[in-house]
Amino acid sequence: VNVRTLLLCGADDALVAATDQRAMQQALPRAELVFIPRAGHMITLERPGSVNDSLHTFLKKAIDEQSDTEQDTRPGTAARQR
């Protein structure tokens, strides 16, 4: 899988260990791992605001990245130097 991926995890998750979460991140080359403080395995119920904030940040980065890619591929425009 070589797409932007967000791994949201509760910092206090008793079902999936942090080492397993990090292994998933290592297996996905474009994965971003975010630990939500004071949350267990049910992060969407336990910390909905933090989950929404993380999703918003992740999606904004994806949209910005897509916009940059589209601009770079327009005819007559030079590719951006990164």
Protein Blocks (a to p, Z undefined) as FASTA:
>chain_A
ZZdddddddfklckbcfklmmmmmmmpmkbccdddehiafklmlmmmmlmmmmmmmmmmm
mmmmmmmmmmmmpghiacddZZ
